[in-house]
């Protein structure tokens, strides 16, 4: 079952700064669900007039990880996209909070294990947060309007972000 919630500004309203745009969909943790996450995210990014790449590549990697490594029969994963103050945040929430993400160091001949390395290279920042048990959310952020800042110590392009969970404030 697919549940889609999309919130966007349909009518101009008085605003302070940039509007918040939000899209959420719940999908089955299968290869089909991961593919659908990428396709739906691509359409939402188009609707918001946001460049597709590297955002859809980040969605593809995070959704594939949820479908591959965090699959629990009968439990879906959730994709959320939102834009606040010129930052696109991509979140994938799954029900395997007991399995925190950690980048692999695959050999050249291994066929998998590069997903988080790709996320680290493409995102301005990324990390994960534990959620209400048994959930976790893996997230990636992109500053809209420019490429990742390789001089930023928290830039995914330099791999400088700690992979420890962040604390909610």
C-alpha positions in Angstrom: 0.0 0.0 0.0 1.3 3.4 -0.9 0.5 6.4 1.2 1.5 9.8 -0.2 1.3 13.1 1.6 2.4 16.2 -0.2 2.3 19.7 1.2 3.2 22.6 -1.0 2.2 26.2 -1.4 -0.6 26.2 -3.9 -1.6 29.9 -3.4 0.7 32.8 -2.7 0.6 33.7 1.0 2.6 36.2 3.0 5.9 34.6 3.9 9.0 35.4 5.8 12.1 34.1 3.9 11.7 30.9 2.0 8.6 28.7 2.0 8.8 25.2 3.5 8.0 22.4 1.0 7.3 18.9 2.2 6.7 15.5 0.6 6.3 12.1 2.3 5.5 8.6 1.0 5.5 5.3 2.7 6.7 2.3 0.6 7.3 -1.4 0.9 11.0 -2.3 1.7 11.5 -4.1 -1.6 13.5 -3.3 -4.8 10.2 -2.1 -6.3 9.6 0.2 -3.3 13.1 1.6 -3.6 12.6 2.2 -7.3 9.2 3.9 -6.7 10.9 6.1 -4.1 13.3 7.4 -6.7 10.6 7.9 -9.3 8.2 9.7 -6.9 11.1 11.9 -5.6 12.1 12.8 -9.1 8.6 13.9 -10.0 8.4 16.0 -6.7 11.7 17.6 -7.4 10.5 18.5 -10.9 7.3 20.0 -9.4 9.4 22.1 -7.1 11.8 23.1 -9.9 14.7 21.7 -8.0 17.6 20.2 -10.0 17.2 16.4 -10.2 20.8 15.5 -9.6 22.4 14.7 -7.2 19.1 14.5 -5.2 17.6 11.6 -7.0 20.8 9.7 -6.7 20.8 10.2 -3.0 17.2 9.1 -2.8 18.1 6.0 -4.8 21.0 5.0 -2.5 19.1 5.7 0.8 16.0 3.9 -0.4 18.0 0.9 -1.7 19.7 0.6 1.7 16.4 0.6 3.5 15.0 -2.1 1.2 18.2 -4.2 1.3 19.6 -3.9 4.8 16.7 -2.8 6.9 13.9 -5.0 5.5 11.5 -6.4 8.1 8.5 -8.2 6.6 5.3 -6.2 7.1 7.1 -3.0 8.0 7.4 -0.2 5.4 10.0 2.5 5.0 9.2 6.2 4.7 10.8 8.7 2.3 10.5 12.4 3.3 11.7 15.4 1.3 11.6 18.9 2.5 13.1 22.2 1.7 13.8 24.8 4.3 15.9 28.0 3.8 17.5 26.7 0.6 18.4 23.3 2.0 16.9 20.1 0.6 16.7 17.4 3.2 16.2 13.8 2.2 15.2 11.4 4.9 14.6 7.6 4.8 13.1 6.1 7.9 13.1 2.3 8.4 12.3 0.0 11.3 15.8 -1.4 11.9 17.1 1.0 14.5 19.3 -1.8 15.7 21.3 -1.6 12.5 23.0 1.8 12.3 24.4 2.7 8.9 28.2 2.5 8.4 30.2 3.0 5.3 31.9 -0.1 3.9 35.3 -0.3 2.4 34.7 -2.7 -0.5 37.4 -4.1 -2.6 37.5 -3.2 -6.3 35.9 -6.5 -7.3 33.0 -6.4 -4.9 29.6 -5.7 -6.4 28.0 -3.9 -3.5 28.9 -1.9 -0.4 29.4 1.6 -2.0 26.0 3.1 -1.2 27.0 5.2 1.8 30.3 6.1 0.1 28.2 7.6 -2.8 26.0 9.4 -0.3 29.1 10.8 1.4 30.5 12.0 -1.9 27.3 13.6 -3.1 25.7 15.2 0.0 26.7 18.4 1.6 26.0 16.7 4.9 24.5 13.3 5.9 24.0 11.3 9.1 21.4 9.3 11.0 19.2 9.7 14.0 17.6 7.0 16.1 13.8 7.3 16.2 11.1 5.9 18.4 12.0 2.3 18.8 12.5 0.4 16.5 13.1 3.1 13.9 16.0 5.1 12.6 16.3 7.8 10.0 19.2 8.2 7.6 19.3 11.7 6.1 21.2 13.7 3.5 21.2 17.4 2.9 21.9 19.4 -0.2 22.3 23.2 -0.3 20.3 24.3 -3.3 21.9 26.6 -5.9 25.5 25.5 -5.5 27.7 22.4 -5.5 28.9 20.8 -2.2 31.4 23.0 -0.4 34.6 20.9 -0.1 36.0 23.4 2.4 33.2 22.7 4.9 34.4 20.3 7.6 30.8 18.7 7.7 30.7 18.3 3.9 30.0 14.9 2.6 32.4 15.7 -0.2 35.2 15.4 2.3 33.7 12.6 4.4 34.1 14.8 7.5 30.7 14.2 9.1 30.7 11.8 12.1 28.4 8.9 11.6 27.3 8.9 15.2 23.6 9.7 15.7 22.8 13.3 16.1 20.8 14.5 19.1 17.4 16.1 18.8 17.1 19.6 20.2 
